[in-house]
């Protein structure tokens, strides 16, 4: 969108906001954005470059989206280039926010508002809405970096816990995009913040996130080391019966199982799964300590994933039949469907594999488009099917995967 288009769109939004009798603050609340975001859009200094955002603005103004779209040529395709939000998240981590916070002056922090923003960040990350997450973190990171340095002493531990959770969110999104180095930086900052909050369980949650980063980067021994040492360190707390410690230790043990499977150590992988299952029985369903979603259902999902990693497609698909993942986040449900697609691909069942991929895309379209393993899986399925089905061809085109096949 050019500068002139952005200004024209901003003027139209401002006019219709005033027509509805809304202040910028009230309008921002309807959009779940900041007042600063609204001001920047109306002044034409911030672009709206996604149709989903424009639709939300039009809905809040009670306007047909076409009236705004005429002023805003939107680039609808996200298949080309890197995932939406990836560069913005890297830039968020690259800025000298801590230095700015130390040298700057800040208003007393609104802890409740910051907490609500961190919760929203987790919701966006679990839903795979990475572009919206990047936009939120562009404001939240400097706000929290300032808050931990300006807040009263009694609020510091809570603010550092919020900072750790925020960086966990950033890391999870970057890891899903295949941005391992940036994700590692975010995790490291989260662990430091957790230590400053004097919260050992939150530090362990950071090691859980770090193991996910290592798995995505194919550093399987490092993943095993991070998750294993953290799980061992938590043993005394878990043995004392502290439920959150049991749940975190269980989540870390699941990461150990995945790492062992990817190192082709089947005995160790299934032993870790068995240990995690016992811990899940202790904590029961309904817990989500530190956003790990640990419980019996999640153990079942990891059983499927481990079996696929070991090449046991039949075991994976039999286990998957008994799992109802609907109570888990859309991110976990998406991963579950991707594992089913991987299992079906191992059995060269292209149709069922594509069906599972389409379910995953329906749950978290941005996440599916962002994950490198999805593109590789679609490429493999194209190779298996000559010619490919219309559904597979459409999925390949959407993901930017080149179709290469020859007739026989």
N, C-alpha and C positions, 0 to 999 in steps of 0.2 A: 504494500500500500504506500503510495507516495505521500509526501508531507502535505500536499494540498488536499488529497483525499482524506487524510487523517483529520485535518482541520475542519473540512466540510462535515465529516461524520460527527466530530466533536460538537460542532455548533448545533447540528440537528438533535443530538442526544440532549444537550443542555436545554434547548428550546422545549422539547417534549417533557423533560423532567420538570421544568418550571410550570409547564401547562398542567401537569398532574399535581402541582402543589407540593412537590417533594424537595426537601433539602438534599444537599450532596450526601450528608450523613445518613439520612433515611434511605436514599437510593442505594447507597453502598451496602446497607444492611440487607436490602432485598436481593442484591446480587451476590452476597457473601464475599464482598471485596472491601478494601479499605477506602476511606474517604479520599486519601491521597491518590489512589488508583482512579477514582471517578474524576477528580480534578485534572489529572494528567490526560485522561481520555478526552475530556471536554475541551481542553486547551490544545489538543492535537499533538501532544508530545509523547503520548503512548499509543501504540497501534493496537487495534483489535484485528488479529490476523487469522482467527479461527471461527468457523461458522457456528460452532456450539456456543461460543461466548456471545456472538452477535445475536443468536436466537434468544439467549437469556436476557440480554439487554432489551430486545424488542418486546419480550413477554412482560418485563417489569414496566415498560412504558405503555403497554396495551396497544402496540402497533403491529401491523404485519411486518414480518422480517424483511420483506421485499422493499419496504420504504427505506430501511437502513442499508440493505445490501446494495442498493443502487449507488450509494456513496462509498462502498467498501469492497473493492475487488478482493475476494478471499482466495487464498491458495488452499484448495481443499485437499490436495494429495499430500500424504505423509509418507508415501512409500519411498520417495527419493531421498538420498542422503541419510543423515543420522536421525535417531529418534527425536521427536519433539521434546524440548526441555533439556536435552543432554548438555548442550553447550552452555545454556543458562545456569545449570547446576554446577558445571565446572567453574564458570565465572564467579558464582557465589562463593565457592570454596577458595578461589584465587585472590579475592579482594582482601585488603588489610583491615578487616572489620575490628579485630581486637585492638590494633594500634589506634584506629579511629576512636574506638570506645574509650581507651585509656586517656587520650588527649582531648576528647570532646566533653561537652557538658550535656547532661541528660535530665529529663524529667523523672520524678519517682516512678518506678515501674508499676504497671497495672497487672498484677500477677494473674488475676482471674482471666483477663483478656488474653494474655500470653498463653495461658494454659488452654484456652479454647482454640487458639490458633494452632497449637501443637497437636491437639486432638484432630483438628480439621486436616492437618498435614498427614497424619496417619491414615485418615479416611481416604484422602486422595491417593496416597501411595498404595494402600490395599486395593483400591479400585483401578489402579493402573493409569490414573489421570496425571501423567507426568508433566505436561505443559502447565496445567493449573498449579501443580505442586511447585514447580520452579518459580512461577510468579509469586506464590505465597512466600516461599523461602527467601526471595530477593528482599522482602521487607522484614521477615521474621528473624533471619540470622543477625543482621545488624541490630535489631531491636533487643534480642536476647543478649548479644555480646555487650551491649550497653547496659542492660538491666543488671547483669551479674556484677557489674563494677560500680553501679550507682545505687543499688537497692540497699536497704538497711541490713545490718548484720544478721538479724533473725530470719530474713527472707532468703539469704544467700543459698542455703542448702536446697530449698525448693526451686530456686531459679537455676541452679546448676543441674538439678534433675531434669528440668524442662529442656535445658540446653542439650543434655545427653540424649534425651528422647528425640529432639529435633534432628540431631546429627545421625541418629539411628535411621530415621526416616529417609534422610538424604542418601545415606549409604545404601539402604535397601533399593531405592529407585535406581541409583547408579549401577548397582550390581546386576539388576535385571536388564539393564541396557548394555551390559558387557563392558562397562567403564570401571574396570577393577582398580586401577591406580587411584582414581578420584574417590571411589567408594572406600578404599583403605584409609585415605586421608580423613574422610568423614568419621569412620569408626574410631580412629585414633583420637580425634577430638572428643568423641563421645566418652571414651574410656577415661580421658583426663578429667572431663567435667564430672563424671560419676565419682571419681576418686576425690575431687574437691567437695563433692556433696557428702562424702564419707558414707557411700552406699555400695557395699560390696556386691549385692545382688545386681545392681545396675551395671557394675563393672563386668560381672559375669554375662549379662545380657549383651554387652559390647563384644565379648569374646564369641558369643553365639553369632552375632552379625559378622564378625571377622571371619569365622569359619565359612559362612555363606559366600563371602567375597572370595576366599581362597578356592572354594569349590568351583565357582564360576570362572576363575582364572586358571583352572586345571592344576592348581598347586595342592594336590591331594594330601601329601604328607604334612604340609603346613596346616591344612584344614584339620587333619587328625590331631596335630599337636595343639592347636588353639582350643579345639573343643574338648580334647582329652584332659589337658592340664586344668582347664577351668572346671570341668565336671569333677575331677578329683579334688580340687580345692573346695568345692561346695559340699563334699561328702559329710563333714561334721555337722553343718547346718541342716542338711537334708535328713541325716540320721536322728537329729533332735526332734524331727517332726514338723519343722517349719514348712508349710505347704508351698509357699512361693519358691523356696529353695529346692524342694522336690521337683516342682514343675520346671524350673530352670535347668536343673540337672538332667531331667528327662529330655528337654529340648536339645541340650548339648549332646546327650547320648545318641539322639537321632542323627545329629550331624556326624558323630563318630561312625555310625552305621553307614551313612552315605559315603563318607570318605573311604571306609574299608571296602565297600562295594566297588568304588571306582579304582581302587588299588587291586581289584580282583581277589580280595580276601573274603571269600564267601562265608567261611566259618565265623570269622570275627564280626562280619556285618550282621549275620542273623543272631549272634550272641548279643550284640548291642541292641538289636530290635527287641529281643526277649527282655533285656534289662529295662528298656524304656517302657515296655508294656506293663511290667510290674509297677513302675512308678506312676504310670497313667491310671492304674487301678487305685492307687493311693489317693491321687488328687481328684479323680472323677471328671465328669464333663463340666462344661460351663466356665472354666478358668481361662484367663488370657493374660497371665502374668508377663509384663514387659512385652506385650504384643507377640508372644511366641505361639499362642493358640494351642498349647500343649494339652493333650488328653487322648483318650482311646481312639477317637476318630483320626486324629493327626498321626498317631502311630500306624494306623491302617494305611493312610496315604503314603507314609514313608516305606511301608512294606512293599507297596506297589513300585515305588521309585527304586528301591534297592534291587528288587527282582529284575526290573528293566535294565538297570546298570550292569547286572550280572548276566544279562542275556537270557533270563528265565521268563520269557514272554508269557508262557502258559500260566506260570505261578502268578505273575502280575495280574493277568486278566481274571483269573479265578478269585484272587483277593479283592479286586476292584468291584466284583459283582455284589459283595456284601457291605459295601461302604456307602453311606449316605452323608455326603459332605456339605449338604445344603446349609448347615448351621455355621459353617466356617466362612471366613472372608472370601470375597470374590477372587483375591489373589491365590489363596490356597486351592479353591475350586478350579481355577484356571490351570494351576500347575498339575492338579490331579488329571484333568482332561488331556494335558500335554503328555503326561506319562502314559495314559491309555493310548494316545496316538503313537507314541514311540513303541509301545508293545505291539500294537497292530502292524506297524511298519516292519518290526522284526519278523513277523509272521507273513509279511508281504500281502497283508490284507489292506489294500489301498483305500477301498471305499469306507470301511469302518474307521481307518486312520483319519481320513479327510473329515468324516462326520465328527470325530472327537476334536479335531482342530477347529472346526466351525463353532462347536460349543464353547471352546476356550475363547475364541475371538468374540463371541457374543457376550461373554462374561467380562472380559477386559481387553477391548480392542487395541488400546495404546500399548498395553503390556505385551500382547502377542506380536504387534508390529515391531516392538523394540528389541525383543529377545533374539540374539543371534542363533540360538539352537532351533528356533522355529523356522528360520529361513533355510537352515541346513536340512531340516526334516522335510520341508516342502520340496527342496531340490532332490532329495533322495526319492521321494514319492513320484516326482516327475520322471525320474530315471526308470522306476519300476513299471510305469504305466505308459504304453505306447499304442495309441495316443492317450493323453490324459483326459479325464472327464471335464465337463464345463466348470464344475465346482472347483476342481483342483486348479484348472487353468486360471480361473478368476482369482483364486486365493494367491496364486503365484504372481499374477499381475499386480495385485494389491500390495504385496510385500516386496515387489521389485526383484523377484527371482526369475532369472532368464530361463525360458523353456527350451531345452535342448533334447531332441529325440530324432531318431531316424526310423523310417519304416523298414519292415523286413519283407 
